[in-house]
Amino acid sequence: MTHAPRCIKPFGPAAARRPAIQFDGHGEPLNSFFHLCCAKCGGDSLIVKGFQCFYEQDGERHDYFADPISLVCASCGWSNSAFDRKTDGYDAEACDWFGEARDGTLRNFLCSCGSGGGLSQIVARFEYPGDLFEMDIVIDKSHGAENLFSWFTLVGTCNKCRNLVQIFEYECA
């Protein structure tokens, strides 16, 4: 897939190589990768904002980072949404299903080193269903194929520790 989904178009997406990190997903062979940067100044260092949520299971608290996800330029402060399950991905596009409601606190993504000061070389990964081009909604052009991704993942390099980290992932179908 060479066309970027509309959710990342504000970030001037450029085709990227597959980052050297293990990805989850459905195991489909059709994956696209796009490097994201600030649309205003071209800055590569972005602060990722999302919602810190948790659930309890068997008496243990489990934290997770949830959408909607926005990116803020560390240089000029420009920001925009990058992913929201209510509007982005296969379920939102083709099924009008948005998943469960999430409650949480808006905050910066924190790397395991504790830094929330931004990430560089952010890449969005989109996995697509193997039968994408056989779907009626693609054939009849009622939906753009690039927006029917079944899995979304965001990775980047922490500006403090320089490790490549997975920031967020969501199954969209």
C-alpha positions in Angstrom: 0.0 0.0 0.0 1.7 3.2 -1.1 -1.0 5.7 -0.2 -1.1 6.8 3.5 -4.3 6.5 5.4 -6.1 9.8 6.1 -5.4 9.7 9.8 -1.7 10.4 9.3 -1.8 12.7 6.2 -1.4 15.8 8.3 2.1 14.5 9.3 3.5 14.5 5.8 3.9 10.8 5.7 6.8 9.3 3.8 7.3 5.7 3.0 9.6 4.1 5.6 11.4 0.8 6.0 10.1 -1.7 8.4 11.6 -0.8 11.8 13.7 -3.5 13.6 11.0 -4.3 16.2 8.6 -7.2 16.7 5.1 -6.4 15.5 1.9 -7.9 16.7 -1.1 -8.3 14.4 -3.0 -10.9 12.4 0.0 -12.1 10.5 -1.1 -10.6 7.2 1.6 -10.0 4.6 0.3 -6.6 3.5 1.9 -4.0 5.8 2.7 -0.3 5.1 5.2 1.8 7.1 5.3 5.7 7.1 7.7 8.1 8.8 5.8 11.0 10.5 7.0 14.5 11.1 5.7 18.0 11.9 3.7 19.5 9.1 4.5 23.1 10.2 8.3 23.0 10.7 9.3 19.6 9.5 10.6 18.6 13.0 11.3 15.0 13.6 10.9 15.1 17.4 7.3 14.6 18.5 5.7 14.2 21.8 3.0 11.5 21.9 -0.2 12.2 23.8 -2.8 9.6 24.7 -4.7 8.3 27.6 -3.3 6.4 30.6 -5.8 3.7 31.4 -5.9 0.6 33.6 -7.9 -2.5 34.3 -7.8 -4.9 37.2 -7.6 -8.6 36.7 -7.2 -11.2 39.5 -6.5 -8.3 41.9 -3.6 -6.9 39.8 -3.6 -3.5 38.2 -2.6 -3.4 34.5 -1.8 -0.1 32.9 -2.0 0.6 29.2 -1.7 3.6 26.8 -4.9 4.3 24.8 -6.2 6.4 22.0 -7.1 8.9 20.8 -3.4 9.5 20.0 -2.1 12.9 19.1 1.4 14.1 18.2 2.9 17.4 19.3 6.0 18.9 17.7 8.7 19.3 20.3 10.1 22.3 18.4 7.1 24.5 17.4 4.2 23.0 19.4 2.0 22.2 16.3 -0.2 19.2 17.1 -2.8 17.0 15.4 -4.6 13.7 15.9 -2.8 10.6 14.6 -5.2 7.8 15.5 -8.7 7.5 17.0 -10.5 4.2 16.9 -13.8 6.0 16.5 -12.8 7.3 13.1 -9.8 5.3 11.9 -9.3 1.7 10.7 -11.4 -1.1 9.3 -14.1 -1.2 12.0 -14.7 2.5 12.1 -14.6 2.8 8.3 -16.6 -0.2 7.3 -18.6 -1.4 10.3 -19.4 1.7 12.4 -18.0 -0.2 15.4 -15.8 1.7 17.8 -14.9 -0.8 20.6 -15.4 -0.3 24.2 -15.4 3.1 25.9 -12.2 3.9 27.7 -11.7 6.1 30.7 -8.2 7.5 31.4 -6.1 10.5 32.0 -4.5 12.4 29.2 -0.7 12.4 29.4 2.5 12.1 27.4 3.7 8.6 26.4 6.5 7.6 28.8 9.4 5.5 27.6 10.5 2.7 29.9 13.5 5.0 30.8 10.9 7.4 32.3 11.2 10.1 29.6 8.1 11.7 28.3 10.0 14.4 26.4 9.5 13.1 22.9 10.5 10.6 20.3 12.2 10.8 17.0 11.9 8.7 13.8 8.3 7.9 14.5 6.9 5.3 12.2 3.2 4.3 11.8 2.6 0.7 10.7 -0.6 -0.4 9.1 -1.5 -4.1 8.6 -4.2 -4.8 6.0 -6.5 -7.8 5.5 -5.2 -10.3 3.0 -8.4 -10.2 1.0 -8.5 -6.3 0.9 -8.6 -6.0 -2.9 -11.4 -8.6 -3.1 -13.7 -6.7 -0.8 -16.8 -5.2 -2.4 -16.3 -1.9 -0.6 -12.9 -1.6 -2.3 -14.0 -2.8 -5.7 -16.9 -0.4 -5.8 -14.6 2.4 -4.5 -17.0 3.4 -1.7 -14.1 3.2 0.7 -10.4 3.9 0.1 -8.4 0.8 0.6 -5.7 2.7 2.5 -8.2 3.4 5.3 -9.3 -0.2 5.8 -6.3 -1.3 7.9 -6.8 -4.1 10.5 -4.0 -3.2 12.8 -2.3 0.1 13.7 1.1 0.4 15.4 3.2 3.4 16.3 6.9 3.1 17.1 9.7 5.6 17.6 13.2 6.2 19.1 13.2 7.8 22.6 15.1 11.1 22.6 16.7 10.3 26.0 17.7 6.6 25.9 17.8 6.2 22.1 15.9 2.9 22.3 13.4 2.0 19.6 10.1 1.5 21.5 6.6 0.5 20.7 4.3 3.4 21.6 0.9 2.2 20.8 -1.0 -0.6 18.9 -4.6 -1.3 18.2 -6.5 -4.0 16.5 -8.9 -2.3 14.1 -10.8 -5.3 12.7 
